[in-house]
Structure formats: structure tokens, C-alpha cells
Amino acid sequence: MGEPHVSPRSPFSSAELTNEPILASRPAKPGSGRIALPHGRTEDRAHRDGRTVLDRWLDSVVTTPGLTAIRDPDEARRVLLDDAVRGVPLIAKEDGPIVDVGSGGGTPGIPLAASLPSREVTLLEAERRKCDFLERWTTELPNLRVVWGRAEEQPLETYGVAVAKALAHPPTAVEWCLPLVRQGGAVLLWVGASADEEAVATAAAQIAGQVEPAPTGFLVVRKTGPTPPGFPRRVGVARKRPLA
Ligand SMILES: C[S@@+](CC[C@H](N)C(=O)[O-])C[C@H]1O[C@@H](n2cnc3c(N)ncnc32)[C@H](O)[C@@H]1O
């Protein structure tokens, strides 16, 4: 493992790991093939069959076996696309390349890449089959790349922002994500209402991270110093012996 590659799919729906979607991308006009994005921006580069790349990606995620348990197109749009786009204003405030850790079928990374075309977005995914699916979308989104591998085995302090949705129990997700981020950068987690912010703060404090105020449905952890010696821990340890 370790080489960039591509592809995938995603289940999830634990209330702790995900959150209630809210706004975002509806067709600007029915049948217009354009998707309205925050701040009045419009994603309009996809054209095949008159549909945006995000519309086609969404269809593919739902119809490709093994990527998501969601079968209803409206629910897929709400959970996989609209909810991802809610993070755009938070990420736009941060500098540097973005990594989506445990991207699965491509959320939130693919909607973020389409929404922030000047930012490099890396989809990091442990399962090769999912990477093969993800790679298909790099031809249409030039700022998108795919890395097949585990978070614990990646080069440290490479990105400005690490994002994750439904990756793991939040303290474990922070332990995997924070070492990937440069000092001064941030981790942004999509979380459900039951997420334990105190546990995340306790874990973050042990790996040079500090929880910052964030909108409902998100946890933001700022990287305040270098990754301490001993981290990242060996593959499997963060899940087996969480920091909090
Ligand atoms: C539940 S899925 C969520 C996928 C996507 N983010 C979503 O919300 O649909 C979690 C994904 O994280 C990947 N994963 C789990 N642990 C990982 C790790 N340590 N490094 C990279 N990917 C990991 C799994 O292979 C899986 O595809």
C-alpha cells in the first residue's frame, strides 16, 4: 500500500459519526445541470449528458456496490453531497492542501474539490477497490488526487487541512488526522449530535491539538505544535487503545 491510486463507496450513518445535513447543492434551476454552492458560487464545469460531475458522481456512488448503503437518490444527495458542502466556508478560511481521510466513495472530498477548484484535494483511502472508483473522478476534477493507504502510514505534516466524515470514533479520527496537518493547520470532523467534544479535546491535547469553537455538526481541532514523538501509533492501536 502507499501508492496513489483510486476508487469507491461508503456506508455509514451512525449518529455519532455523521450529522444532520442541512443546505447546499440543489440544481440552480431544475434541469440546468448546475449546482448552487455557498456564497452564490456555481459549479458549472461538467457537461456530459448535461449533468454536472457531482450529479454523475452521486449516481455512481449509489449504484456501485460496496460504497454506500444509501439507495434513495434524494437521501444520497442530502447525506453525501449537501452535507459535505456545508464544510466549504470553514475550509475556505484555512490555507493549504486538503486531505479527506477515509474518503470511501468520495465524500466529503469530491464535493469539496468541485467547490474549491483552486485547492488541491487528496482523497486518502485504505481500501484499494474504493481507490479505483475514486480515481475515475480525477480526470474531471484536475485539483483532485487519490492516495491508497492508511492515515497512520502517511508522511507527516503535509496538509493545511484534514477532513473526515464517518471515519471512526471522533478521538480516533483526530489521532489519525492531526499528524497529517502542518502546525497552524486544522482538522475538521463532521460529527453527530452525540459526539463527545471533551473526549476529542482530551485526545487532541496529547497530540498537539486544541479544539476550537465550531458550528453544530462539526468539530475543529487546531494543530498547535509538532507531532509528538511516538505518534502516529502503529496501525490498529488508535482504535484498540483510544487516547480518550
Ligand atoms: C464509514 S466509511 C466513510 C466514508 C466516507 N467518508 C463517507 O462519509 O461516506 C470509512 C472509510 O474510511 C476508510 N478508513 C478506515 N480507516 C482508515 C485509515 N486508518 N486510513 C485511511 N482510510 C481509512 C475505510 O476504508 C472506509 O472507506
The ligand as an SDF file (V2000), in Angstrom:
LIG
                    3D

 27 29  0  0  0  0  0  0  0  0999 V2000
  -17.5240    4.5430    7.0220 C   0  0  0  0  0  0  0  0  0  0  0  0
  -16.5130    4.9140    5.6750 S   0  0  0  0  0  0  0  0  0  0  0  0
  -16.8700    6.6280    5.4130 C   0  0  0  0  0  0  0  0  0  0  0  0
  -16.5190    7.0370    4.0140 C   0  0  0  0  0  0  0  0  0  0  0  0
  -16.8670    8.4880    3.6550 C   0  0  0  0  0  0  0  0  0  0  0  0
  -16.0370    9.4450    4.3550 N   0  0  0  0  0  0  0  0  0  0  0  0
  -18.3290    8.7610    3.9000 C   0  0  0  0  0  0  0  0  0  0  0  0
  -18.6630    9.5850    4.7440 O   0  0  0  0  0  0  0  0  0  0  0  0
  -19.1350    8.1250    3.1950 O   0  0  0  0  0  0  0  0  0  0  0  0
  -14.8770    4.9620    6.3950 C   0  0  0  0  0  0  0  0  0  0  0  0
  -13.7790    4.8000    5.3540 C   0  0  0  0  0  0  0  0  0  0  0  0
  -12.5220    5.0390    5.9850 O   0  0  0  0  0  0  0  0  0  0  0  0
  -11.5780    4.1190    5.4940 C   0  0  0  0  0  0  0  0  0  0  0  0
  -10.5620    4.0050    6.5500 N   0  0  0  0  0  0  0  0  0  0  0  0
  -10.7160    3.4490    7.7840 C   0  0  0  0  0  0  0  0  0  0  0  0
   -9.5970    3.5910    8.4990 N   0  0  0  0  0  0  0  0  0  0  0  0
   -8.7050    4.2620    7.7100 C   0  0  0  0  0  0  0  0  0  0  0  0
   -7.3730    4.7110    7.9090 C   0  0  0  0  0  0  0  0  0  0  0  0
   -6.7320    4.4990    9.0420 N   0  0  0  0  0  0  0  0  0  0  0  0
   -6.7570    5.3780    6.8970 N   0  0  0  0  0  0  0  0  0  0  0  0
   -7.4160    5.5860    5.7300 C   0  0  0  0  0  0  0  0  0  0  0  0
   -8.6840    5.1870    5.4920 N   0  0  0  0  0  0  0  0  0  0  0  0
   -9.3190    4.5310    6.4650 C   0  0  0  0  0  0  0  0  0  0  0  0
  -12.3800    2.8420    5.2390 C   0  0  0  0  0  0  0  0  0  0  0  0
  -11.7600    2.0190    4.2880 O   0  0  0  0  0  0  0  0  0  0  0  0
  -13.7060    3.4110    4.7590 C   0  0  0  0  0  0  0  0  0  0  0  0
  -13.7390    3.5210    3.3560 O   0  0  0  0  0  0  0  0  0  0  0  0
  1  2  1  0
  2  3  1  0
  2 10  1  0
  3  4  1  0
  4  5  1  0
  5  6  1  0
  5  7  1  0
  7  8  2  0
  7  9  1  0
 10 11  1  0
 11 12  1  0
 11 26  1  0
 12 13  1  0
 13 14  1  0
 13 24  1  0
 14 15  1  0
 14 23  1  0
 15 16  2  0
 16 17  1  0
 17 18  1  0
 17 23  2  0
 18 19  1  0
 18 20  2  0
 20 21  1  0
 21 22  2  0
 22 23  1  0
 24 25  1  0
 24 26  1  0
 26 27  1  0
M  CHG  2   2   1   9  -1
M  END
$$$$
